[in-house]
Amino acid sequence: MEQIPEEEEGSGPEPGPEESESQPGPACLAWSPLEVAEWVRQLGFPQYEECFTTNCITGRKLIHVNCSNLPQMGITDFDHMKEISWHVRELLGIEEPLWSRSIALPYRDNLGLFLDHKAPTGAKADALTFSQFVQEAGLEPYATIPPL
């Protein structure tokens, strides 16, 4: 595996769920597998860099990285799985569904649903913006915590 040179603290892939005109959605969606692997190394898991590059996990595919599929990638330490999954959700700006959420709500929050549609490659997914997705899907803003 090609070694990524050591970089100064604070350099490397820039995280963030902000949307820009050139790249609709979080900036990390444009990351290559090497940039994702670098981010994983910066999280403190250099032993898993190869798992992410071998499985070609790009920024777009991060939406699918969770405790359910990390073992298939070769990551089996449960505490590491929980931490990586938490960091992925934080990076993408999505919420973990609450166990007490209403079953009438979609499985994911609106941003999570949007990122599911951004994960594939192609001109349509490339051009899709969050506001356009919410409008076309007819989604309403909702709270993930049920009212009291």
Secondary structure, 3 states (H helix, E strand, C coil): CCCCCCCCCCCCCCCCCCCCCCCCCCHHHHCCHHHHHHHHHHCCCHHHHHHHHHCCCCCHHHHHCCCCCHHHHCCCCHHHHHHHHHHHHHHHCCCCCCCCCCCCCCCCCHHHHHHHHHCCCCHHHHHCCHHHHHHHHCCCCCCCCCCC
